Amino acid sequence: MSILSTFLWKNRQLRHQIYLLRARYHLAASGFATGLGASAWLLHGLVRSLRPQTCVEIGSATGWSACHIGLALRENFAGRLYAIDPHGPTAWNDQGPIDTYPILRRNLRRCGLEDHVEIVRSTSVEAARGWTRPVDFLFIDGDHSYPGVKGDWDLFSPFLTDFGIAVFHDTTWERRGPNRPDMGVPRFVEELRRKGHPVITIDRDCGLSLVQNRVGGLPLVPE
Ligand SMILES: C[S@@+](CC[C@H](N)C(=O)[O-])C[C@H]1O[C@@H](n2cnc3c(N)ncnc32)[C@H](O)[C@@H]1O
């Protein structure tokens, strides 16, 4: 490597690290964390490790989870997140009936993630129409009712790649959260577990469960 190319490479690395620091500062200082809390870093770590080409998020709100996933994609220098949310009033808005779209855009811009996260302003049902891409990483945090969460799994799990991972939020709500009769996520993910899907649950921030699509799990030694 010539002195000039070494200098240019180091310069590019330095600028990249400064962008990442800026994004991390925004995440730490801006106070827009949701109920996902520090568990958003689990999404970040999974995406860093999986190096997915295509990520889908159902339920972006103001972008706490989308920014953590997007930051990991930026650090990977690859991959794209499709961040699906109608950004209108639903029964599952943390922020009340406000339009979260401009706030999401602002947070993505402040974190420098606009090239890695594509905002899809629609419901998951609308977004799934005509969907064809394989999905390596799926985060389900939208309509938390039983029919809603089951519908999201049914729509997008057929696209999960072999070692792809789906993450559900609020899976230990019934053990940890306030009583909410319309909450259906724990019941649905428990059904997947009983059917034999591999499920690992982190009992923090009302529960994050990692689920794989193949019943019984994928063989680690080729069959
Ligand atoms: C709990 S918030 C998501 C929080 C976000 N994942 C985070 O941690 O930053 C739930 C979001 O799901 C969205 N939502 C509700 N029904 C939806 C649907 N059918 N399709 C997509 N998003 C939906 C709501 O608009 C709301 O913004």
The ligand as a Gaussian input file, in Angstrom:
#p B3LYP/6-31G(d) Opt

LIG

0 1
 C      -44.456000      -0.057000      20.528000
 S      -44.412000       0.949000      19.097000
 C      -42.900000       0.478000      18.301000
 C      -41.666000       0.927000      19.029000
 C      -40.402000       0.792000      18.209000
 N      -40.192000      -0.545000      17.716000
 C      -39.196000       1.158000      19.035000
 O      -38.816000       0.405000      19.940000
 O      -38.608000       2.193000      18.774000
 C      -45.605000       0.148000      18.077000
 C      -45.725000       0.756000      16.704000
 O      -46.436000      -0.180000      15.890000
 C      -47.138000       0.544000      14.917000
 N      -48.187000      -0.310000      14.369000
 C      -49.397000      -0.609000      14.867000
 N      -50.085000      -1.392000      14.036000
 C      -49.266000      -1.627000      12.968000
 C      -49.390000      -2.376000      11.754000
 N      -50.514000      -3.047000      11.474000
 N      -48.359000      -2.387000      10.890000
 C      -47.214000      -1.715000      11.164000
 N      -47.032000      -0.995000      12.296000
 C      -48.053000      -0.944000      13.180000
 C      -47.663000       1.767000      15.665000
 O      -47.942000       2.814000      14.761000
 C      -46.508000       2.061000      16.626000
 O      -45.682000       3.088000      16.120000

